[in-house]
Amino acid sequence: DIHFSQYNNASAYVNPAFNSLFIGEWRGGLIYRNQWRTVDKPYETYYGFCDKRWEWVYDVITAGIYVRNDMSGSRNLSQTEISWALTYSRKMTDHAIAISFNPSFNHIQLRNDLSFPDQFDLDNFQFNSSLPTNEPLPRQSERYFAFNAGVLWSLSKDRLGAYSGIAVSYLNTPEVSFYDIEDLAFLPMKLSLHGGVAFQLGDKLALHPSVLFSRQNRSTQFIFGSWVEWVFEDDGILKGLRTGLYYRNNTNGFNEEAFFQHSDAIIVPFSVAINNSRLTVSYDFNVSPLQVASNSRGAFEISLVYIRPQKKSRNFLTPCWMF
């Protein structure tokens, strides 16, 4: 699966129940990610979303639609996903529980100029896709449906906010293959565990550490770090500034001695809130063995999120203020 460094802005991609944690009538956002530009043609990912809330006294229903497009560096492989989520939230004293269901439709496309090992031209010392191959593909596109679900707990107090959630993607383990052989390849389920805490350290300063763990088959990823936010309470258009530091690790096990041998990136984000919008820019500094080829340059990511303010809230279910 693809990943975002700004996973809090692509929150429904991590856990569909995350779409309930915002204060407003509706929100919309766009994210663009560009990775490995210095190694070859960059990998590019586009993501857009819109969430709408309906409130009652102690209950909230949130519905969202999400569109994602991902292109490999060589442009030989692209994937488009359209998904929607329906989330129910219930307040209990100063915390809330949300549960969400998230089906998606996916389309994968291969280009015609693929090259296989038996198409290496020894005379010109390069691959030649026009040469015959013993690996013909019966089709170059694949479509499948996936079903995902998530649960989220959240806490909201005057100076403290917290959340913790679990999500499972590809519950139906869809078959994904460009060949006509049945039971050849299935997309394994993906488990995501995440959580965060936000402390208001003063009237204008807040700290927001968070962690994300995900595992799919033998692939495991950790991201952890923290935001620091300065809040401006005057009547100007500038509402707040954020910066922080995150660390990402890709590993296949939990060996403490080998953990940092699988370091992937150091992520440095910067964010500015202007009126009801938030613009965030981040950069991944590559610290994996690929840094020899990438010169430690990893990925650039930018996002813009807009939240339509509530005219009047009709319930007591206040989402965590950190969002």
N, C-alpha and C positions, 0 to 999 in steps of 0.2 A: 504494500500500500504506500501511497504518497504520504508525506507528513508536512506539517506546518510548524515553523518556529514560533509563530504567534498563535499558539493553539488556543489561547483564551479568546481570541477574536474569531477563530473558526470553531467555536465551542460546540456547536451541534454536530460537527464532524467527529469530535472526540466522543461526545455522549449526546444523543438527541434530547435527553431530558434537560440539558444545559440551556435549551432555548427558552426556558421559563424564567431565567434569572436576569431580568433587566427591568428597569423602571421606565415605563412609557406605554403608549398605545400600540406602537409598532416600531420595528427597526429594520434597517436594510444595510447591507455591507458588501464590499468588494475586496478581494485579496488577490495579489499577483506575486508569484514566486519565480525567481530565476536562479538556477543552480548549475555549477560546474562550467561557467563560461570560459574559464582559462584553460580547461582540459580539452574540450571539443565544443561542438555546438551545444548551447545550454539546454537543460531540461526546464520546461516552463509549465507552470500550473496557474490556472485561473479559477476563482471560486467566487460565487455570488449567492446571497441569501436574503430572505425576507421573513420576519416573524411577526405574528399578530396575536395580541392578548385579548381575552374576554374575561371580565371579572365578575364575581359574585361576592357574597359576604366573606366566606372562608375558602372559596374555591376559585381557581383560575384555569382556564383552558387556553393553551397556546398552540397555534398551528403555524407551520413554516414550510417553505419550499426552498430547495438548494440545488444549485447547478455547478458542476465542476468539470473542467477540461484539463487533461494532462497530456503533454507531448514529450516524447523521449528526445534526447539530444540529437540523434540522427534523423528525427522526424519519421522514422519507419513505423513507429508504434504510437498510437494516440488512443486515449480513453475518455469517454464522456459519460457523466453520471447525472441523472436527474432524480432527486429524492424529495420526499415530503415527510413531515413528522407531526404527530399529534400528541400533546403532553397534557396530563392532568396534574395539578398541584393542590395540595391540601395543607392548610395551616394547623399547627398544634402548638399552642402557647407562643414562644418566641422562635420556633423553628418550623420547617416545612419539609414535606416529602413530595417528590415529583416522580412520575413514571411515564415513560414515553415509548411509542412504537414508531418505527421509521423504515418503511419499504423504499426500495430504490430500483430504478431501471438503468442498466449499464450497457454501453456499446463500445467495443474494442475494434480498432481498425488497423490493418497492416497495409503498408504501401507495396507496390508491385516490384520495386527494385531491391528486394532482399537478396542477400548473398549467403550461401552456405559454404562450409569448408571445402566441398568437392568442386567449388567454382573458383578456386584460386588459380589465377593465370600465372604459371611459372615463367612464361616468356616475358611478360611485362611486370611480373612480381607485384601483382595487385589482384583484388577480387573483381570478377566480371560477372554480373548478374545475367548476362545473355548466354553464358555457357550452360550446358545441360546439367541437371542435378538429379540425384536419386531421392530427394526429399521434396517432392511436389506437395503443395498445400491444396487440399480440396476447396478451401474457402479462405478469404482474407478478412473476414469480419465475424464477430461473435456478439450475441446479445444474451443477456441474462438478467433475472430479477434476484434481488437480495433482500433479506429481512433482518433488521437490526432493532435492538431495544436497549433501554437504559433506565437506571434509577438514580436519583440524586437527593441527597439530604443537604439542607442549608440552614444556617443560623444567622440571625440579624439582630444585633443590639446596637446601642448608641455608639460605642467605640470599638466594637468587635464584630467581625463577620467571618463566617467559615462555611466551607462546603466540602462534600465528599461524595464520590459517585462511582458507579460501575456500569460498564456498557459491554454488550456482546454484539459484534458485527458478523454478518454472514451466517446467521442461525441455520439457514437451509443448506449450507455448504454447496453453493451452485456449481454445476459442471461448467468449466471454462476451457475450451480447446478449439484449435483451428482444424483439427482432424475429426473424422467421422467415427472414430472408434469409441464406443460407449465405455463409460467408467474409466476414462483415461486420466483425467485431471479434474480435481475438485478444489475450489477455493476454501481453504481451512478457516474455521472460526477465529475471530480476533477478539481478545479480551483486553479491555482498557480499565485501569484503576487510576483515579486521580483525586486530588484534594488540594485545598488551599486555605490559608488563614489571612485575614487582613486586620491590622492594628492601626488605630488612629493614635499617633504618638503625640499629637497636639492639634491645635485648631487648623493648621495648614500642612501637616505632614502625616503620611501614612506609609505603612510597610505591608507588602503583599507577597509572602513566599508561597510557592506552589510546586507540585510535583505531578508528573504523569508517567505511568508505567503501562506499557502495552506489549502484548505477546501474541504472535501469530505463527503457528507451527513452531519452527525452531528460531524464529527471529524475535529478539527482545530489545526493547528500547526504553531508556530512562531519560527524562528531561526534568531537571529541577533547578530552581533559582529563585530570584525575588525581584519584584518591582519596588521602587521608591517613588512616591508621588507627592508633589507639592500642589496644594489646592488653593485657588484664589477665590475669595468670597465676595469680591466687589462687583460692581455692575458692568464691568468690561466684558468684551467678547471672549477673552482668554480665561478659561475656567480651570485649567490644570496642566501640569507637566509631569511626565513620567520618564524614568530611565531605569535600567536594571542590568542584571547579568544572569545568564542561564548556561547550563552545561548539558550536553546531550551525549549519551553513551549507547552504542549498539553492540550487544553481546549475545552469546548463545548460552550463557550459563551464569552462575552466581559465585564463581570463584573469586574471593576477595583479593587474592594476590594478582589475578589476571584482569581485574575489573577495569583498571585504567588503561590497560593495553588495547581496549576497544573504544577508547575515546573518539568521538566523531567531530564535535564542534563546540566552540564557545560562542554564545549568542549575545549580542549587544543590541538591545532595543531602545528606541526613543519615541515618545508619544506626546502629542499636544491635543488638548480638548478645547475646541472653539465652539461656543454656544452649544448646540445639540449634536455636534459631530466630533469624532475623534480620529485623527490621522496618526498612524503608527508606521515607523520605518525601522527595520532591523537588519542586521548583517550577521551571517554565520562565518566565523573564522575557522577554517578547517584545521583540525589537529590530529586527523587520522593519518595512516601511512600514505594516503593519497596526496598529502601536502607537498611531497616532493615534486609531483607533477602540477599541482594547483597553486604552488607558491603560497599556501595557507589561505587562499581565497576560496570561499565556499558558496554561499547563497545570499542573494538580496531579496528582501520581502517587504512589501508595502501594502497597507490596508487602510480603508476608509469606512467608518461605521457611523450611521446617522440614526438617532432615536427620536421619534416623535413624542413630545411630552404628553403626559396625561392631562386631560381637561379637569377631571375630578375623579379621584380613586374612590371606589365603592366598597372596598373591603379592607381587612386588617392584615392581609398577607403582603408584607413589605419585602420585596426581594433584597438580597444582601446588598448593602450600599456600595460595595466595591465595584459593582457593575453599572 
